[in-house]
Amino acid sequence: MQGSFIDRIKEYICSNQLLDDGAKVVVGLSGGADSTALLLVLLHLGYKVQAVHCNFHLRGTESDRDQQFVTDLCARLGVSLEICQYDTKAYASEHAVSIEMAARELRYADFDRIMKKCGASAVCIAHHRDDSVETVLLNLIRGTGIKGLTGIKPRNGHIIRPLLCVSRRDIENWLKECRQPYVTDSTNLETDYTRNKIRLGLLPLMRDINPSVDESIMATACHLQQAYDLYAPAIDDIRSRVITQQDGVLSIGIEKLRSVPSVQGFLFEILSPLGFNDAQICSIAHSLDSQSGTRFLSATHQVIKDRDRFTVSALETQTEDCITLDTDDGATAVLPSVGRITVSTAPAGTPISANPDIATFDAALIKGPVTIRRWQEGDWFIPFGMKGRKLVSDYLTDRKVSALERQKQMVVTCKSDIIWILGQRSDNRYRVTDTTVTQLILTLS
């Protein structure tokens, strides 16, 4: 049994080209059956091992027990061990993430750091076949595309998983034959988490129906991976024809999108990784003829329907609602993602620039500082050269400003009046006239 178990893992490492012979590796060592077996197998196969134990301090004395176990195990085996201590709850609160995500971010950051420090070629994680089966079922229950049903991959960058060819039962049986003890995380026996419900409830029921269900699921995942390998180049080809990208903003041409065999299927591949759910993607796919300005939001991104395209961009974090700028000669203000506004003055009669990024006013009409903010529904001004007021929204529509740019458009105000649609047009009430003594000039650069 020992020989066949180790030989299967050796063959898996070789066939997937995971490690070179004798390579130095970092091993995530929790002290559980999976990581303990991984450590022993890699040592048996002649790899140089740097063990890392992460103590998240989430399970009281059990966390301390695990740390002591791996310390004793590595001392007995002569393996170098680095222990990382975390205040996981504090990190989760500070970064507004779940405890599970906090633990993941913390351990993988340290795995990467230690791998570079000790000159290792990879980080070995003890995921096994059961974990991959659970992942397929978990994604299926939550809803996913083809890629989500292909299971855990043996390699993800420098992260490798040599045990995906063996089951949890194989691992425990091998450790029993080796008379090698391990620790058990009591939270793995709880049914509070969805993955544990699959492990402890759903999979045993499925195995009653089909004792080989694990093998069947992984065979299906393999077939789906092969299908995805054929499917992905077609998606990339459509992407190259339908989507352009500039400064991190995706532009999806609507007329070209109409020619795609499955609009919703293509949009799923593009938008689901950005956090958009099935219902949103369905709505976007059915909004090709809707009015401009329709907006869809995920937690991190937005899709805006424009006349002839969808624009996809990351949501901006607004640190300030508005910026105040003194009107003294030489004053400046920096607008994130927009540019810098500089104040200058000039005597009457100085030629007025026609550049829309330069606005010139009668200095006597502007008392005190001005405010720079995003435009709002209901905002109005009197465009230069006109007498009647005009809604900013109507002005931007007439100028055919794209939906994304409309959203970003800023205005400069004096008291409650808008004096400049930034980079567009100034207000007629504050123009230079024959009675002007000093010009106030705002320059956007």
C-alpha positions in Angstrom: 0.0 0.0 0.0 2.8 2.4 0.9 4.6 1.9 -2.3 1.5 2.3 -4.5 0.4 5.4 -2.6 3.7 7.1 -3.0 4.1 5.9 -6.6 0.7 7.4 -7.6 1.7 10.8 -6.2 5.2 10.6 -7.9 3.6 9.8 -11.2 1.1 12.6 -10.8 3.9 15.1 -10.1 5.8 13.9 -13.1 2.8 13.7 -15.6 1.7 17.2 -14.6 5.3 18.6 -14.6 4.8 20.0 -11.1 8.4 19.7 -9.7 11.9 19.0 -10.9 13.7 16.2 -9.1 15.3 17.3 -5.8 13.6 20.8 -5.9 13.2 22.9 -2.8 9.6 23.5 -1.8 7.5 25.2 0.8 4.9 23.0 2.4 1.8 24.4 4.2 1.7 22.3 7.3 -1.4 22.5 9.4 -0.8 19.2 11.2 -3.9 17.6 9.7 -3.9 14.3 7.9 -3.5 15.8 4.4 -0.6 18.2 5.1 1.2 15.6 7.3 1.0 13.0 4.5 2.1 15.6 2.0 5.2 16.5 4.1 6.2 12.8 4.5 5.7 11.9 0.8 7.8 14.8 -0.4 10.6 13.9 2.0 10.4 10.3 0.8 10.6 11.5 -2.8 13.8 13.4 -2.0 12.5 17.0 -2.1 14.1 19.7 0.1 11.3 21.0 2.3 10.7 24.2 4.2 7.6 23.8 6.3 5.3 26.7 7.2 2.6 26.5 9.9 0.0 29.3 10.1 -1.6 29.8 13.6 -4.7 31.9 13.0 -5.7 31.8 16.7 -9.3 31.0 15.9 -9.8 27.8 17.9 -8.3 28.6 21.3 -6.3 25.7 22.8 -6.8 23.6 19.7 -4.7 26.1 17.7 -1.9 25.9 20.2 -2.2 22.1 20.1 -1.7 22.1 16.3 1.3 24.4 16.6 2.9 22.1 19.1 2.2 19.0 17.0 3.9 20.4 13.9 6.8 21.7 16.0 7.5 18.3 17.4 6.9 16.6 14.0 9.4 18.8 12.2 12.0 18.5 15.0 11.7 14.7 14.7 12.0 14.7 10.9 14.8 17.4 10.9 12.7 19.7 8.8 13.0 23.5 8.9 9.8 25.1 10.2 8.6 28.7 10.2 5.5 29.5 12.3 3.4 32.5 11.3 1.1 34.0 14.0 -2.0 36.1 13.1 -4.8 38.1 14.7 -7.2 36.9 12.0 -10.3 38.5 13.4 -8.7 41.9 13.6 -7.4 41.6 10.0 -10.9 40.6 8.8 -12.5 43.5 10.5 -9.8 46.0 9.3 -10.1 44.8 5.7 -13.9 44.2 5.7 -13.5 40.6 4.6 -14.8 37.2 6.0 -12.7 35.2 8.4 -12.2 32.6 5.7 -10.9 35.2 3.2 -8.7 36.8 5.8 -7.0 33.5 6.7 -6.5 32.9 3.0 -5.0 36.3 2.3 -2.7 36.0 5.3 -1.3 32.6 4.7 -0.8 33.0 0.9 1.1 36.3 1.5 3.4 34.5 3.9 3.8 31.4 1.7 4.9 33.8 -1.2 7.3 35.7 1.1 8.9 32.5 2.6 9.2 30.9 -0.9 11.2 33.9 -2.1 13.3 34.1 1.0 14.4 30.5 1.0 14.7 30.2 -2.8 12.0 27.5 -3.2 10.6 26.7 -6.6 7.0 26.2 -5.4 4.5 26.2 -2.6 2.9 22.8 -2.0 -0.7 22.7 -0.7 -2.4 19.5 0.5 -5.7 19.6 -1.4 -6.7 16.1 -2.4 -9.3 14.6 -4.8 -12.2 14.9 -2.3 -11.5 18.7 -2.1 -11.8 18.9 -5.9 -15.1 17.0 -5.9 -16.5 19.3 -3.2 -15.4 22.3 -5.1 -17.3 21.1 -8.2 -20.5 20.5 -6.2 -20.1 23.8 -4.3 -19.8 25.7 -7.6 -22.7 23.8 -9.1 -24.9 24.7 -6.1 -24.0 28.3 -6.2 -24.2 28.6 -10.0 -21.3 28.7 -12.3 -20.0 28.4 -15.9 -18.0 25.6 -17.5 -14.8 26.7 -15.8 -16.3 26.4 -12.4 -17.1 22.7 -13.0 -13.5 21.7 -13.8 -12.4 21.2 -10.2 -9.1 22.3 -8.5 -6.1 22.5 -10.8 -2.8 20.8 -10.0 -1.0 24.1 -10.6 -1.9 27.8 -10.1 1.2 29.8 -10.7 3.8 28.7 -8.1 1.1 27.0 -6.0 1.0 23.2 -6.7 -1.2 20.4 -5.3 0.5 17.0 -5.6 -2.2 15.1 -3.7 -5.1 15.7 -6.1 -4.7 12.1 -7.4 -5.6 10.5 -4.0 -8.6 10.6 -1.8 -9.0 11.5 1.9 -9.5 7.8 2.7 -6.3 6.9 0.8 -4.4 9.4 2.9 -5.8 8.3 6.2 -5.2 4.6 5.4 -1.6 5.3 4.4 -0.9 7.3 7.6 -2.4 4.4 9.6 -0.1 2.0 7.9 2.8 4.3 8.6 1.6 4.7 12.3 1.9 8.4 11.8 -0.5 10.4 14.0 -2.1 13.7 13.0 -4.4 16.3 14.5 -8.0 16.9 13.6 -9.6 20.3 13.2 -12.9 20.1 15.0 -14.5 22.7 12.7 -14.2 20.1 9.9 -16.9 18.1 11.8 -19.4 21.0 12.0 -22.1 21.5 9.5 -22.3 25.3 9.8 -20.3 25.8 6.6 -21.6 24.9 3.1 -18.5 22.9 2.2 -18.9 20.9 5.4 -22.5 20.2 4.6 -21.5 18.8 1.2 -18.7 16.8 2.8 -20.7 15.4 5.7 -24.2 15.3 4.2 -24.5 15.4 0.5 -21.5 13.3 -0.6 -22.3 10.3 1.7 -25.8 10.3 0.2 -24.4 10.4 -3.3 -22.0 7.6 -2.5 -24.9 5.4 -1.4 -26.4 5.9 -4.8 -23.2 5.4 -6.6 -20.1 4.2 -4.7 -17.9 5.5 -7.5 -19.5 8.9 -7.6 -16.2 10.7 -6.7 -14.5 9.1 -9.7 -17.5 9.9 -11.9 -17.5 13.6 -10.9 -13.8 14.0 -11.5 -14.1 12.3 -14.9 -16.8 14.7 -15.8 -14.7 17.6 -14.5 -11.9 16.4 -16.8 -14.2 16.2 -19.8 -15.4 19.7 -19.0 -11.8 21.0 -18.8 -11.2 19.5 -22.2 -14.3 21.2 -23.5 -13.2 24.5 -22.0 -9.8 24.1 -23.7 -11.7 24.1 -27.0 -14.2 26.8 -25.9 -11.7 29.3 -24.5 -10.0 30.2 -27.8 -13.4 30.9 -29.4 -14.2 33.3 -26.5 -10.8 35.0 -26.9 -11.4 35.4 -30.7 -14.8 37.0 -30.0 -13.3 39.2 -27.3 -10.7 40.5 -29.8 -13.4 41.4 -32.3 -16.0 42.8 -29.9 -14.1 44.4 -27.1 -11.5 47.2 -26.9 -9.7 48.3 -23.8 -8.2 51.6 -22.8 -7.0 52.8 -19.4 -8.6 49.8 -17.7 -12.0 50.5 -19.2 -13.6 47.8 -21.5 -15.7 48.9 -24.4 -18.1 46.3 -25.8 -19.5 47.2 -29.2 -23.2 46.5 -29.4 -23.5 45.9 -33.1 -20.6 43.5 -33.1 -22.1 41.9 -29.9 -25.4 41.2 -31.8 -23.5 38.8 -34.1 -22.2 36.6 -31.3 -24.0 33.2 -31.3 -24.8 33.6 -27.6 -24.8 37.1 -26.3 -25.6 36.1 -22.8 -23.1 33.3 -22.8 -20.3 35.6 -24.0 -21.2 38.3 -21.5 -21.2 35.6 -18.7 -17.5 34.8 -19.5 -16.6 38.5 -19.5 -18.7 39.8 -16.6 -19.0 37.0 -14.0 -15.4 37.3 -13.0 -16.1 40.9 -12.2 -18.9 39.9 -9.7 -22.0 40.3 -11.9 -24.6 37.6 -11.2 -26.8 35.6 -13.6 -29.8 37.9 -13.3 -27.7 41.0 -14.0 -26.0 39.5 -17.0 -29.4 38.4 -18.3 -30.6 42.0 -18.0 -27.5 43.4 -19.7 -27.9 40.9 -22.5 -31.5 42.1 -23.0 -30.7 45.8 -22.8 -29.0 46.2 -26.2 -31.8 48.5 -27.4 -32.4 50.2 -24.0 -31.8 53.9 -23.5 -28.3 55.3 -22.9 -27.3 55.7 -19.3 -28.7 52.4 -17.9 -26.3 51.3 -15.2 -25.6 47.9 -13.7 -23.4 47.4 -10.6 -21.5 44.6 -9.0 -19.6 45.0 -5.7 -16.5 46.2 -7.6 -17.5 47.2 -11.2 -20.1 48.9 -13.2 -21.6 48.4 -16.7 -23.0 51.5 -18.4 -25.1 51.3 -21.5 -24.2 53.9 -24.1 -25.6 54.6 -27.5 -23.5 52.0 -29.4 -21.6 50.2 -26.6 -21.4 49.0 -23.1 -18.5 50.4 -21.0 -17.2 48.3 -18.1 -15.1 49.9 -15.5 -14.0 49.5 -11.9 -16.1 51.5 -9.3 -14.2 54.6 -8.1 -13.8 55.2 -4.4 -14.9 58.7 -3.7 -12.7 60.1 -0.9 -14.3 63.6 -1.1 -17.7 64.8 -2.2 -16.1 68.1 -3.4 -12.9 70.1 -3.5 -12.6 73.7 -2.5 -10.2 75.9 -4.5 -9.0 79.4 -3.5 -9.1 81.9 -6.3 -5.7 83.5 -5.4 -3.3 83.8 -8.3 -1.2 80.5 -8.4 -3.6 78.4 -6.3 -4.0 74.8 -7.5 -6.2 71.8 -6.8 -5.6 68.2 -7.9 -8.6 66.2 -9.0 -8.0 62.4 -8.9 -8.3 60.7 -12.3 -9.1 64.2 -13.9 -6.0 66.4 -13.6 -5.0 69.7 -11.9 -6.7 73.0 -11.9 -4.5 76.1 -11.7 -5.7 79.7 -11.0 -4.1 82.7 -12.7 -5.1 86.3 -13.3 -4.6 88.7 -16.2 -5.5 92.3 -16.9 -8.5 93.2 -19.0 -7.8 93.0 -22.7 -5.7 89.9 -22.5 -6.8 87.5 -25.4 -9.2 84.8 -24.2 -8.3 81.3 -25.1 -10.8 79.1 -27.0 -9.3 76.0 -25.4 -12.2 74.2 -23.6 -9.7 73.3 -20.8 -9.2 77.0 -20.1 -12.1 79.1 -18.7 -11.9 82.9 -18.3 -14.1 84.9 -16.0 -14.6 88.4 -14.7 -12.7 88.3 -11.4 -14.9 90.8 -9.7 -17.9 88.5 -10.0 -16.3 85.6 -8.2 -16.0 86.2 -4.5 -14.1 83.8 -2.4 -13.2 80.2 -3.2 -14.9 78.0 -5.8 -16.0 74.4 -5.4 -15.4 71.5 -7.8 -17.8 68.6 -7.6 -19.6 65.9 -9.7 -22.6 67.3 -11.5 -26.0 66.3 -10.1 -29.5 65.8 -11.6 -31.2 69.1 -11.7 -28.0 71.1 -12.1 -28.3 74.0 -14.6 -26.2 76.8 -16.0 -26.4 79.5 -18.7 -24.0 78.4 -21.4 -21.6 81.1 -22.7 -23.1 83.1 -25.5 -26.7 82.2 -24.5 -29.3 83.9 -22.3 -31.5 81.0 -21.2 -30.7 78.4 -18.6 -29.9 74.8 -19.6 -29.9 71.6 -17.6 -26.4 70.1 -17.4 -27.9 66.7 -18.4 -29.4 68.2 -21.6 -26.1 70.0 -22.4 -24.1 66.7 -22.1 -26.7 64.9 -24.2 -26.5 67.5 -26.9 -22.7 67.3 -26.8 -23.0 63.5 -27.2 -20.9 62.9 -24.1 -20.7 59.1 -23.5 -22.5 57.6 -20.5 -19.2 56.8 -18.7 -17.9 60.3 -19.2 -21.2 61.9 -18.2 -20.9 60.0 -14.9 -17.4 61.4 -14.3 -18.2 65.0 -15.4 -17.3 67.7 -12.9 -18.5 71.2 -12.5 -17.0 74.3 -10.9 -19.4 76.3 -8.7 -19.3 79.8 -7.1 -21.8 79.9 -4.2 -24.7 78.0 -5.7 -24.1 78.9 -9.3 -22.3 76.6 -11.8 -19.7 78.7 -13.6 -18.0 76.0 -15.6 -18.8 72.6 -17.0 -15.2 71.4 -16.5 -13.4 71.1 -19.8 -16.6 71.9 -21.7 -18.2 75.4 -21.4 -18.3 78.3 -19.0 -21.4 80.2 -17.7 -22.4 83.4 -19.5 -23.2 85.3 -16.3 -19.5 85.3 -15.3 -18.1 86.2 -18.7 -15.6 88.9 -19.4 -17.2 92.2 -20.5 -16.2 95.7 -21.4 -16.3 96.6 -17.7 -14.0 93.8 -16.6 -10.8 95.0 -14.9 -9.2 91.7 -14.1 -9.6 88.3 -15.7 -9.7 85.2 -13.5 -8.4 82.2 -15.5 -8.9 78.5 -14.5 -6.8 76.0 -16.4 -7.3 72.2 -16.4 -4.1 70.3 -17.1 
